[in-house]
């Protein structure tokens, strides 16, 4: 289970989401992506952190 508690962990989780984006749902990477998405969502709700716009390629 991934838990985001700090701003540094939040930014790290966003980088992982960006890296894993597009992974197939039934793969280990897809499961990791879902975990990070949920953790970031929880962090944003609890900390009133504004969602950060991910870089566009």
N, CA, C and O atoms as a GROMACS GRO file, in nm:
protein
  228
    1UNK      N    1   0.084  -0.118   0.000
    1UNK     CA    2   0.000   0.000   0.000
    1UNK      C    3   0.089   0.125   0.000
    1UNK      O    4   0.184   0.135   0.077
    2UNK      N    5   0.056   0.217  -0.085
    2UNK     CA    6   0.131   0.341  -0.096
    2UNK      C    7   0.059   0.449  -0.015
    2UNK      O    8  -0.062   0.468  -0.028
    3UNK      N    9   0.137   0.520   0.068
    3UNK     CA   10   0.082   0.629   0.148
    3UNK      C   11   0.167   0.753   0.122
    3UNK      O   12   0.290   0.748   0.125
    4UNK      N   13   0.099   0.864   0.098
    4UNK     CA   14   0.167   0.991   0.075
    4UNK      C   15   0.141   1.079   0.197
    4UNK      O   16   0.026   1.112   0.228
    5UNK      N   17   0.249   1.117   0.266
    5UNK     CA   18   0.235   1.195   0.389
    5UNK      C   19   0.294   1.335   0.380
    5UNK      O   20   0.253   1.425   0.455
    6UNK      N   21   0.389   1.355   0.291
    6UNK     CA   22   0.459   1.483   0.284
    6UNK      C   23   0.456   1.538   0.141
    6UNK      O   24   0.421   1.469   0.046
    7UNK      N   25   0.493   1.665   0.130
    7UNK     CA   26   0.500   1.728  -0.002
    7UNK      C   27   0.602   1.656  -0.090
    7UNK      O   28   0.579   1.639  -0.210
    8UNK      N   29   0.713   1.613  -0.033
    8UNK     CA   30   0.816   1.541  -0.110
    8UNK      C   31   0.762   1.407  -0.160
    8UNK      O   32   0.785   1.370  -0.275
    9UNK      N   33   0.690   1.336  -0.076
    9UNK     CA   34   0.631   1.208  -0.117
    9UNK      C   35   0.524   1.231  -0.223
    9UNK      O   36   0.507   1.151  -0.315
   10UNK      N   37   0.452   1.341  -0.210
   10UNK     CA   38   0.349   1.378  -0.308
   10UNK      C   39   0.412   1.398  -0.446
   10UNK      O   40   0.365   1.343  -0.545
   11UNK      N   41   0.517   1.478  -0.450
   11UNK     CA   42   0.584   1.503  -0.578
   11UNK      C   43   0.644   1.374  -0.636
   11UNK      O   44   0.639   1.352  -0.757
   12UNK      N   45   0.699   1.291  -0.551
   12UNK     CA   46   0.755   1.164  -0.595
   12UNK      C   47   0.645   1.074  -0.653
   12UNK      O   48   0.664   1.009  -0.756
   13UNK      N   49   0.532   1.072  -0.586
   13UNK     CA   50   0.419   0.991  -0.634
   13UNK      C   51   0.371   1.042  -0.770
   13UNK      O   52   0.336   0.963  -0.857
   14UNK      N   53   0.369   1.173  -0.787
   14UNK     CA   54   0.328   1.229  -0.917
   14UNK      C   55   0.425   1.187  -1.028
   14UNK      O   56   0.383   1.159  -1.140
   15UNK      N   57   0.554   1.182  -0.996
   15UNK     CA   58   0.652   1.136  -1.096
   15UNK      C   59   0.629   0.989  -1.130
   15UNK      O   60   0.640   0.950  -1.247
   16UNK      N   61   0.597   0.909  -1.030
   16UNK     CA   62   0.569   0.766  -1.055
   16UNK      C   63   0.445   0.750  -1.140
   16UNK      O   64   0.441   0.666  -1.230
   17UNK      N   65   0.342   0.831  -1.114
   17UNK     CA   66   0.219   0.827  -1.194
   17UNK      C   67   0.250   0.860  -1.339
   17UNK      O   68   0.203   0.794  -1.431
   18UNK      N   69   0.330   0.963  -1.358
   18UNK     CA   70   0.368   1.002  -1.494
   18UNK      C   71   0.443   0.888  -1.565
   18UNK      O   72   0.418   0.861  -1.682
   19UNK      N   73   0.533   0.823  -1.493
   19UNK     CA   74   0.610   0.712  -1.550
   19UNK      C   75   0.520   0.593  -1.584
   19UNK      O   76   0.537   0.529  -1.688
   20UNK      N   77   0.424   0.563  -1.497
   20UNK     CA   78   0.340   0.444  -1.513
   20UNK      C   79   0.217   0.469  -1.601
   20UNK      O   80   0.145   0.375  -1.636
   21UNK      N   81   0.193   0.596  -1.635
   21UNK     CA   82   0.073   0.631  -1.711
   21UNK      C   83   0.064   0.548  -1.839
   21UNK      O   84   0.163   0.535  -1.911
   22UNK      N   85  -0.051   0.492  -1.867
   22UNK     CA   86  -0.072   0.412  -1.987
   22UNK      C   87  -0.049   0.264  -1.967
   22UNK      O   88  -0.064   0.186  -2.060
   23UNK      N   89  -0.014   0.225  -1.845
   23UNK     CA   90   0.007   0.083  -1.815
   23UNK      C   91  -0.125   0.008  -1.824
   23UNK      O   92  -0.231   0.063  -1.793
   24UNK      N   93  -0.118  -0.115  -1.868
   24UNK     CA   94  -0.237  -0.199  -1.876
   24UNK      C   95  -0.287  -0.230  -1.734
   24UNK      O   96  -0.206  -0.260  -1.646
   25UNK      N   97  -0.418  -0.225  -1.712
   25UNK     CA   98  -0.474  -0.244  -1.577
   25UNK      C   99  -0.439  -0.377  -1.510
   25UNK      O  100  -0.422  -0.381  -1.388
   26UNK      N  101  -0.429  -0.483  -1.585
   26UNK     CA  102  -0.407  -0.616  -1.526
   26UNK      C  103  -0.260  -0.653  -1.513
   26UNK      O  104  -0.227  -0.770  -1.502
   27UNK      N  105  -0.172  -0.554  -1.514
   27UNK     CA  106  -0.029  -0.578  -1.498
   27UNK      C  107   0.016  -0.523  -1.363
   27UNK      O  108  -0.056  -0.447  -1.299
   28UNK      N  109   0.135  -0.561  -1.321
   28UNK     CA  110   0.190  -0.507  -1.197
   28UNK      C  111   0.201  -0.354  -1.205
   28UNK      O  112   0.172  -0.284  -1.108
   29UNK      N  113   0.242  -0.304  -1.321
   29UNK     CA  114   0.255  -0.160  -1.338
   29UNK      C  115   0.119  -0.091  -1.329
   29UNK      O  116   0.107   0.016  -1.270
   30UNK      N  117   0.018  -0.153  -1.386
   30UNK     CA  118  -0.117  -0.097  -1.380
   30UNK      C  119  -0.170  -0.093  -1.238
   30UNK      O  120  -0.238   0.002  -1.198
   31UNK      N  121  -0.138  -0.195  -1.161
   31UNK     CA  122  -0.180  -0.199  -1.021
   31UNK      C  123  -0.106  -0.093  -0.940
   31UNK      O  124  -0.164  -0.029  -0.853
   32UNK      N  125   0.022  -0.074  -0.969
   32UNK     CA  126   0.100   0.031  -0.902
   32UNK      C  127   0.043   0.168  -0.935
   32UNK      O  128   0.030   0.254  -0.847
   33UNK      N  129   0.008   0.189  -1.061
   33UNK     CA  130  -0.049   0.316  -1.104
   33UNK      C  131  -0.177   0.346  -1.025
   33UNK      O  132  -0.195   0.457  -0.975
   34UNK      N  133  -0.264   0.248  -1.014
   34UNK     CA  134  -0.389   0.267  -0.940
   34UNK      C  135  -0.360   0.303  -0.794
   34UNK      O  136  -0.425   0.390  -0.736
   35UNK      N  137  -0.262   0.234  -0.734
   35UNK     CA  138  -0.225   0.261  -0.595
   35UNK      C  139  -0.176   0.405  -0.577
   35UNK      O  140  -0.216   0.474  -0.483
   36UNK      N  141  -0.088   0.449  -0.666
   36UNK     CA  142  -0.037   0.586  -0.659
   36UNK      C  143  -0.149   0.688  -0.681
   36UNK      O  144  -0.153   0.790  -0.613
   37UNK      N  145  -0.239   0.661  -0.774
   37UNK     CA  146  -0.349   0.753  -0.799
   37UNK      C  147  -0.437   0.768  -0.675
   37UNK      O  148  -0.477   0.879  -0.640
   38UNK      N  149  -0.467   0.658  -0.610
   38UNK     CA  150  -0.548   0.662  -0.489
   38UNK      C  151  -0.477   0.736  -0.376
   38UNK      O  152  -0.538   0.816  -0.304
   39UNK      N  153  -0.347   0.710  -0.361
   39UNK     CA  154  -0.269   0.775  -0.255
   39UNK      C  155  -0.262   0.925  -0.276
   39UNK      O  156  -0.275   1.002  -0.181
   40UNK      N  157  -0.240   0.967  -0.400
   40UNK     CA  158  -0.233   1.110  -0.431
   40UNK      C  159  -0.369   1.175  -0.408
   40UNK      O  160  -0.378   1.285  -0.354
   41UNK      N  161  -0.475   1.108  -0.449
   41UNK     CA  162  -0.609   1.161  -0.428
   41UNK      C  163  -0.637   1.180  -0.279
   41UNK      O  164  -0.690   1.284  -0.239
   42UNK      N  165  -0.603   1.081  -0.198
   42UNK     CA  166  -0.623   1.092  -0.052
   42UNK      C  167  -0.542   1.208   0.004
   42UNK      O  168  -0.592   1.286   0.085
   43UNK      N  169  -0.417   1.220  -0.038
   43UNK     CA  170  -0.332   1.328   0.011
   43UNK      C  171  -0.391   1.464  -0.024
   43UNK      O  172  -0.396   1.554   0.060
   44UNK      N  173  -0.437   1.480  -0.149
   44UNK     CA  174  -0.494   1.607  -0.192
   44UNK      C  175  -0.620   1.641  -0.113
   44UNK      O  176  -0.643   1.758  -0.080
   45UNK      N  177  -0.701   1.542  -0.082
   45UNK     CA  178  -0.823   1.566  -0.005
   45UNK      C  179  -0.792   1.605   0.139
   45UNK      O  180  -0.854   1.695   0.194
   46UNK      N  181  -0.696   1.537   0.199
   46UNK     CA  182  -0.664   1.561   0.340
   46UNK      C  183  -0.582   1.687   0.362
   46UNK      O  184  -0.593   1.751   0.466
   47UNK      N  185  -0.500   1.724   0.267
   47UNK     CA  186  -0.410   1.837   0.286
   47UNK      C  187  -0.459   1.964   0.217
   47UNK      O  188  -0.396   2.069   0.228
   48UNK      N  189  -0.570   1.953   0.146
   48UNK     CA  190  -0.620   2.065   0.066
   48UNK      C  191  -0.516   2.110  -0.036
   48UNK      O  192  -0.513   2.226  -0.076
   49UNK      N  193  -0.432   2.017  -0.076
   49UNK     CA  194  -0.329   2.044  -0.178
   49UNK      C  195  -0.397   2.053  -0.314
   49UNK      O  196  -0.476   1.966  -0.351
   50UNK      N  197  -0.367   2.157  -0.388
   50UNK     CA  198  -0.421   2.171  -0.522
   50UNK      C  199  -0.352   2.070  -0.613
   50UNK      O  200  -0.230   2.055  -0.607
   51UNK      N  201  -0.428   2.002  -0.697
   51UNK     CA  202  -0.364   1.908  -0.790
   51UNK      C  203  -0.259   1.978  -0.876
   51UNK      O  204  -0.279   2.090  -0.922
   52UNK      N  205  -0.148   1.909  -0.895
   52UNK     CA  206  -0.039   1.963  -0.975
   52UNK      C  207  -0.055   1.917  -1.119
   52UNK      O  208  -0.081   1.799  -1.144
   53UNK      N  209  -0.040   2.008  -1.211
   53UNK     CA  210  -0.048   1.973  -1.352
   53UNK      C  211   0.078   1.897  -1.391
   53UNK      O  212   0.189   1.943  -1.367
   54UNK      N  213   0.058   1.779  -1.451
   54UNK     CA  214   0.172   1.699  -1.496
   54UNK      C  215   0.229   1.759  -1.624
   54UNK      O  216   0.159   1.823  -1.703
   55UNK      N  217   0.357   1.736  -1.642
   55UNK     CA  218   0.422   1.785  -1.763
   55UNK      C  219   0.360   1.720  -1.886
   55UNK      O  220   0.315   1.605  -1.881
   56UNK      N  221   0.356   1.792  -1.994
   56UNK     CA  222   0.311   1.735  -2.121
   56UNK      C  223   0.432   1.717  -2.210
   56UNK      O  224   0.520   1.802  -2.216
   57UNK      N  225   0.433   1.606  -2.279
   57UNK     CA  226   0.548   1.575  -2.364
   57UNK      C  227   0.538   1.643  -2.497
   57UNK      O  228   0.626   1.628  -2.582
   0.00000   0.00000   0.00000
